[in-house]
């Protein structure tokens, strides 16, 4: 028997003078979580108990019944705070299922759609690229050149340039050329990490003082404001690309029993289920060392699944169960 590793803080809402919304780091998301959701199942439809490691798991989110673990070894309030050594469920009140969060560790980095597609695109603005270029990279349509170490034949290539798969295969065989390319949100993440915010802010300020065209000046000012915002807040721009996502407490996305043994489920459960299925399938394909084309396609599907979670219908199609 061991005590739970963390307690839910009691909040006094009268003490708040304002609410501040900011980017969350992977470490912060993990600190919110009581465990990783690894399986897409919700409940067992024979026993009507939550599936272990699933979207309603009692080990992660807390017990369904007050003061009772999943296996029934511990019951009643006298066992408060004990974690069952058989099922791993803490003996506490069931209302914690409205508070406790889980998380999903993603098999590949995924761009947050709010920072990619909302006008102006924060990711495109930060990288000084067009939104259409960012989308081609993130949805696996084109490669982006991350760095060039050697270009003996003076080929017309530069960093952040987009190239097709055919061009990549052609350049890859050139012995006089040594370069690195990437594709998907992982490539965008690397480009963002390579930015020196302080240095970039100084260069943009210098460009503004040089008195370039009015259109360029507006763009420079927007970009400088974004970069200075990251510097002042201490937030890292790479957090706009997700490596883990939070899972809401199950009682905020409940399964409601209907007549005839059927259940009405929140759409959120279907959206999470789609993410977990694609995430697990991607891990499986990578373990099998599947062809790159298959892996790229699965990563694109995972990106689209996470897009639907944060903004369902953003691409004109609403995803439902």
N, C-alpha and C positions, 0 to 999 in steps of 0.2 A: 504493500500500500504506500502510495506516495502522494504528497499534496500537489495540487495543480500549480503549474509553473507561473501563471500570472492571473491576476484578478481583474474583473471589469471595473474601471474607474466610475465612481458616482459623480455625475455632472450636476452642478447647480446652474440652471439656465439663467437665473437672475444676475449672475456675475458677468455675463457676456455684454460687451459694448459694441462689438462688431464681429463679423465672420469674414475670414480671409480664405480665399481659394487659391491653391498653388499646385504645382506639379509634385507628384509623389515619387520618391526614389524607389527602386526595387527593395531596398532595405526597409523603408517605411511600410511598404505594402506587406512585407513579411512580418513586420512587428504587429500589424493589425490582425494577422491571421492566426488561427488555432490549428491549422494543418492544411496540407495540400489535397485538393480534390483530384483524384486520379481516374475515377470511373464515371461514366455518363449516367449510370442508373440512379433513380430516385428512391423508390421503395420496392420491396419484394411483394409482388401481388398475391402471394399465397399466405405469407405471414403478416403482411401490411407493416413490416418493420423497415426502417431505413437501411439501405445497402451500405456496407462498410466501405469507406473511402469514396462514397458516391456523393451526389449533390445534397443529400439530406443526412449524411453520416452523423450519428450521435457522438462518436469519438471526437469529431471536429467541432460540431456546432452545439453539443450539449444534449441532455436526455429529452425524450419526447414526453415522458411522465415525470412529475415532480419527485425528487429524491429517490430515483430508481435508475440503476444502470441498465444496459441493454440486455444482459444475460440473466438478470434477476438476482444475482448474488447479494447485492446490497440494496436495501429498501429502507425507507423512513429517514426522517430528518437527522436522526442520531449519527448517521454516517456522512453528514455534510462535509464536502471538500475532499472526500476519499476518491481516488481514481482506481477503478476496478482493475485488478491484475489479470483478469481473464478477457474482458472485452475492451478495456481501455477507456471507458466512459466515466466522466466525473459525476459524482452524486451531488446534484444541485437542483435548482428550480428550472422548470422547462422554459421559463420566460427568457432565459439566456439565448434561446434560439432566435430571438428577435435582435440580438446584439452581436453575437459572435460571427466573425467573418472567416472565410477560407481563402485560398488562393490557387491559381493554376500557373505552374512554371511552364513557359512556352518553349517549344523545341527549337524555335528560331525567333530572332527579333521581329517585332511587328510594329509598323508605324501607327501612331494614334491618329485616327481619322480627323479629329477636331483640329489638330495642328498641321495636318496635311492639306485638307480640302477647304476648310473655312477661309473665306476671303477677308484679308490677304493670308495666303498660306504661310504660316510661321516657319515651317521647314524650308520651303522654297526661298523665302526672304532671307533666312539666315545663311543658306548656302549660295545665295545670289544666282539662283537658277529659276527657270520657268516651272510653273506647276505641272504643265504637260510633260516636262522632262522627268520631274520627280515621280509622277504617276507611271511613266514607262519603266522606270527603274523598279519601283515598289511592286508593280504587278507583273514583273518578269517578262516584259516585252523587249527590253534592251539592256545591254551591259553599260556600266560607267567606268571610265578609267580613273583609278584611285591614285596611281603614281606612275611615273616613268623614270626608270633608273638609267637606261641606255637607249639611244636612238641614233645609231651610226649612219643610217640612210636618210636622216632628216625627213622622216615621214610626217605628214601634217596631223600630228596627234598632240593633245594637251590634256591636262588634268580636268576632270569633270566632263569630259567629252563622252557623248553617248555613241555606242557602236552596236551594230547588229551581231547576231550569232555568227553569220557568215564572215563578217569582217574580223571578228575575234579569232575564228579558226585560221583565217589567212595570216593575220599579224602574229599569231602564236608560233607559226612555223618559221618566222623571220629570225635568223640567228643574230642579226645586228640590232635587234630590238628586245629590250627587257622591260616589261611593264606589268602592272598589277591591275586587274579589273575586279569588279564585284557586281552583284545583282541582288535585287530585293531590298528589304528594309535593313538587312545586315550591312549592305554597302552604304546606305544612307547614314546609318549609325557610325560607320568608320569615318565618313566624310565629316560628320558633325564633331566627332572626337578629335579630329585633326585641326580644328579651328582654335587658334589662340585668341580668345575674346579680347584681351587687353590690346594686343597688337592690331587686331582687326579694327577696333574702335579708334585707335590713333590714325590708322591709314584712311578710314572713312572721314574722320574729322578734317584731315589734310585735304582730301578730295573736295569736300564741301567748301573749304576756304579758297580753293583754286577757282571757284566760280564756274562750274560746268553748266550745261544746259539746265533749264528749269525742270524738265522731266526727270533728268538724272538726279537733280538736287532733291526732289521729292522722294525718290527711291532711296537715296543715300540717307536722308533724314529718318525715314521709316526703319531702315536697317540698323542705323545707329541707335535709335530709340529701343529697338528690340534687344540689341546686344548689351546696351547699358542696363536694361531691365534685368537681364540675367546676371550681370556683374554685381549690381546693387543688392539683388535678392539672395545671391549665393546659390541659386538653383542652377543645375547643370542642364544645358540644352539637350544632351543625349537622353534625358528622361522623357523627351517627346517620342522616343522609340521604346516600346514596351518589351521587357523580357519576362515579366510576370504580371498577371492581372488579378484583381481582387474578386472574390465571390461573395455576393450579398448573403446575409443571414437567411436561412430557409423560411422562417415565418414571414418574411417580407415578399416571398415568391411561393406561396403555399400551394399544396395539392388539396383541392376541395372535393370531398366524396359526394357523388351523385347517386341517384337510384340505379339499381341494377349492377352495383359493384364497379361502376365507372368513376373516373376522376376528372375534374376540370383543373388544368394546370396553367400557371402563369407562363406567358410566352418567354419570359426570361430563362426558364428551365430548358426550353427547347434551344435557345440561343447558346446557353452554356454547354448543353449536350453536344451541339454541333462542333463547338470549339474543342471540347475534350476528345471527341471521336477523331477529328482531323489531326489534333496534336499527337494522339497516341499512334495514329496511322503513319504520321511523318516519322516519329521515332522508330517505328517498325521498319519502314522503308530504308531509313538510314542505317539501321542495324544490319539489314540484308545487303547493304551496298548496292542499292538499286540504281538504274541509269539516272544520270543528272536530270534529264528531261522530266522523268516521273517525280523526282524530288522537288524540282522547281514548280511543277504543277500543284503538288500537294501544299507547298509553302504558299502559293498564291491563294489556294482555297482556304487555308488557315487565316491569311490576311483578310480575306473577304468575310470570314466568319466573325472575326474580332471587329471588323468594321460594322457589321450588323448589330453586334452587342451594344456598341456605343452610339450608333446612329442608324437605326433600322430604317431602310428605305432611302438612304442617302444616294444610292446609285439608281433610284427609280423603281426598285423592286423590294417590297416588304417581305422579309423572311418570317414565316410562321411554322408551327409544328406540322 
